Every structure is written in structure tokens, then in C-alpha cells.
């Protein structure tokens, strides 16, 4: 909000300075949009494993999840006992 009012103040300048300021603001807006698009692209590539070389020796995620479930199932469930509330 503060930046908007500052931008409005700058735009109110007359003549060539006002149009230069408007051109700079438009360039900044374009750069911000490009930055956002680049950030999204990087995140997409990161989550799909395209940013770093993949190790062919790594086990697939499905196998890892299966192993974790098996380990959890083999562990003894911890008993949850409640003490009787004293009245």
C-alpha cells in the first residue's frame, strides 16, 4: 500500500520525468512477473527431480514407503493406558 501511494506521487510529476517513472514502474512489474514465473519453473523442476543428476542406485519412492510401513508394522504398538480420574 505504501509503495502504491509512493508510485502515485511519482506519477503525478509533470512532463518527461513522469513518463520515465511510469516506464520504470512497468519494467519493474514485468521483471517481477518474470521472477515469479522463473520461481515456479524452478520449483516444478526441483519436485520432478530435474535439477540434479539422479542416482540410479536410489530405490524408488514406492519401495521406500513400503519398507517404512513394514518397519512400523513390525514394531510393538505402544500401549496407551489411562489412569482413572480421581473424583
Long-range contacts (C-beta under 8 A, 24 or more apart in sequence): none
